[in-house]
């Protein structure tokens, strides 16, 4: 019962905020709606019994990525919303025009129909495993997997994060000349 | 109600909306938002299959690494956006023509 309620609330939050990311006119609102989408996906992880992934999603995405995006919006916004002419949809020019929206919706519809056709075969023929609803904690098992089976990927991801940190600092550093 | 099919459909909607955002928007930060949506759709698929089909934790590991890669990608991408804004004073994607000729 609790899981059903959590699933319905999370799915509604995810879908509504995702559509809002697509149609909103303001980039700042778009970032905040992305936050709602990520909270909904974390709730869906919780309904799947993935407690550690849900907490990691909340910490990394909401604590890190969305804050970073909001900083980028605030540091780079400004002129585009004021000086550029508005397009026919009433959107600011940087948020797309009717041609890009038409092309995007066409691609989206084609991709959606293709995947519905594929998924209809997959869903009806899928062998499902035994489902138990008493979610045990996954943290200790995930820890063992990370340092036993997947230790190479773990180390490579640490090098990746170090490279991303240094690279982001080098790319965004202020330059005196030019 | 809670079955593999519903999770796959939610993930499909996330992916399609991310794709449409990437195509329709002309703002670089908005395109990065679309990439985040697509990565979330992939991670949700991994966890759903890991619960309903394989019944082990390898899908969770994949989702964790997807989150790590998304964080690294967002850091580097937003650094590039801020550098681009310092040079061009805009983040309109049509202004990024320095490699054209």
Contacts between the chains, C-beta under 8 A, distances in Angstrom:
chain1	res1	chain2	res2	distance
A	3	B	2	6.7
A	4	B	1	6.2
A	4	B	2	6.8
A	7	B	1	6.9
A	7	B	2	5.1
A	7	B	6	7.9
A	8	B	1	7.6
A	11	B	6	7.2
A	11	B	10	5.7
A	14	B	10	6.1
A	14	B	14	7.1
A	15	B	10	6.7
A	15	B	13	6.0
A	18	B	13	6.4
A	18	B	14	5.8
A	18	B	17	4.8
A	18	B	37	6.6
A	19	B	17	6.7
A	21	B	17	6.8
A	21	B	21	6.4
A	21	B	33	6.3
A	21	B	37	6.9
A	22	B	17	5.2
A	22	B	20	6.0
A	22	B	21	5.6
A	22	B	24	7.6
A	27	B	27	6.0
A	27	B	29	6.2
A	27	B	30	6.0
A	30	B	30	6.2
A	30	B	33	6.1
A	31	B	29	7.9
A	31	B	33	6.9
A	34	B	33	5.4
A	34	B	36	6.6
A	34	B	37	7.4
A	37	B	14	7.5
A	37	B	37	6.9
A	37	B	40	7.2
A	38	B	36	7.9
A	38	B	40	6.9
A	41	B	14	7.7
A	41	B	40	5.2
A	41	B	43	7.8
A	41	B	44	5.9
A	44	B	7	6.9
A	44	B	10	6.9
A	44	B	44	6.2
A	45	B	44	7.5
A	45	B	47	5.9
A	45	B	63	7.8
A	47	B	2	6.6
A	48	B	7	7.3
A	48	B	47	5.1
A	48	B	48	6.2
A	48	B	50	7.9
A	48	B	51	4.7
A	49	B	51	6.0
A	50	B	47	4.9
A	50	B	50	7.8
A	50	B	51	7.5
A	50	B	60	5.4
A	50	B	63	7.2
A	52	B	60	6.9
A	52	B	64	7.7
A	53	B	43	7.7
A	53	B	47	6.1
A	53	B	60	5.3
A	53	B	63	4.9
A	53	B	64	6.3
A	53	B	67	7.7
A	56	B	64	6.1
A	56	B	67	5.8
A	57	B	43	8.0
A	57	B	67	6.3
A	60	B	67	5.2
A	60	B	68	7.7
A	60	B	70	7.9
A	60	B	71	5.4
A	61	B	36	7.8
A	61	B	67	7.2
A	61	B	70	7.7
A	61	B	71	8.0
A	64	B	71	5.8
A	64	B	74	7.7
A	65	B	36	6.6
A	65	B	70	6.7
A	65	B	71	5.9
A	65	B	74	4.6
A	68	B	74	5.8
A	68	B	75	6.7
A	68	B	78	5.5
A	69	B	29	6.4
A	69	B	32	6.9
A	69	B	33	7.0
A	69	B	74	7.0
A	69	B	78	6.8
A	71	B	78	7.7
A	72	B	29	5.5
A	72	B	78	4.4
A	72	B	81	5.6
A	72	B	82	6.3
A	73	B	29	5.7
A	75	B	82	5.9
A	75	B	85	7.1
A	76	B	29	7.0
A	76	B	81	6.2
A	76	B	82	6.4
A	76	B	85	4.2
A	76	B	91	5.0
A	79	B	89	6.7
A	79	B	90	6.6
A	80	B	27	7.4
A	80	B	90	5.9
A	80	B	91	6.8
A	80	B	92	6.4
A	84	B	92	7.7
A	93	B	26	7.0
A	93	B	92	6.9
A	94	B	25	7.7
A	94	B	26	5.3
A	94	B	27	4.1
A	94	B	30	7.7
A	94	B	90	7.8
A	94	B	91	6.8
A	94	B	92	5.0
A	95	B	25	6.0
A	95	B	26	7.0
A	95	B	27	6.0
A	95	B	30	6.7
A	96	B	24	4.4
A	96	B	25	4.9
A	96	B	26	5.4
A	96	B	27	8.0
A	97	B	26	7.5
A	100	B	23	6.4
A	100	B	24	4.7
A	100	B	25	7.3
A	100	B	26	6.4
A	101	B	24	4.6
A	103	B	23	5.8
A	103	B	24	7.4
A	104	B	19	7.5
A	104	B	20	4.1
A	104	B	21	7.6
A	104	B	22	7.9
A	104	B	23	3.7
A	104	B	24	3.5
A	105	B	20	6.3
A	105	B	24	7.6
A	107	B	19	6.4
A	107	B	20	7.0
A	107	B	23	5.8
A	108	B	16	4.8
A	108	B	17	7.5
A	108	B	19	5.9
A	108	B	20	4.2
A	108	B	23	7.9
A	111	B	15	7.8
A	111	B	16	5.7
A	111	B	19	6.2
A	112	B	12	6.9
A	112	B	16	5.0
A	115	B	12	5.3
A	115	B	15	7.9
A	115	B	16	7.8
A	116	B	12	7.6
A	119	B	5	7.5
A	119	B	8	5.8
A	119	B	9	7.5
A	119	B	12	6.9
A	122	B	8	7.8
A	123	B	4	6.9
A	123	B	5	4.6
A	123	B	8	6.9
A	126	B	4	6.6
A	126	B	52	8.0
A	126	B	53	6.7
A	127	B	53	7.3
A	128	B	4	6.8
A	128	B	52	5.6
A	128	B	53	6.7
A	129	B	52	6.5
A	129	B	53	5.9
A	129	B	54	6.9
A	129	B	55	4.1
A	130	B	55	7.0
A	131	B	51	7.8
A	131	B	52	7.0
A	138	B	57	6.1
A	138	B	60	6.3
A	141	B	57	5.6
A	142	B	57	5.9
A	142	B	60	6.0
A	142	B	61	6.9
A	142	B	64	7.6
A	145	B	57	5.8
A	145	B	58	7.5
A	145	B	61	5.8
A	146	B	61	6.8
A	146	B	64	7.9
A	150	B	61	5.3
A	153	B	61	7.7
A	153	B	65	6.0
A	157	B	65	6.0
A	157	B	68	4.9
A	157	B	69	7.5
A	160	B	68	7.2
A	160	B	69	7.1
A	160	B	72	5.5
A	161	B	68	6.7
A	161	B	71	7.6
A	161	B	72	5.7
A	163	B	72	7.8
A	164	B	71	7.8
A	164	B	72	3.7
A	164	B	73	7.8
A	164	B	75	5.1
A	164	B	76	5.3
A	165	B	75	7.0
A	167	B	76	5.5
A	167	B	79	7.3
A	168	B	75	4.5
A	168	B	76	5.3
A	168	B	78	7.6
A	168	B	79	3.9
A	169	B	79	7.6
A	171	B	76	7.0
A	171	B	79	4.2
A	171	B	80	5.8
A	171	B	83	5.3
A	172	B	79	4.0
A	172	B	82	5.0
A	172	B	83	5.6
A	174	B	86	7.7
A	175	B	86	7.9
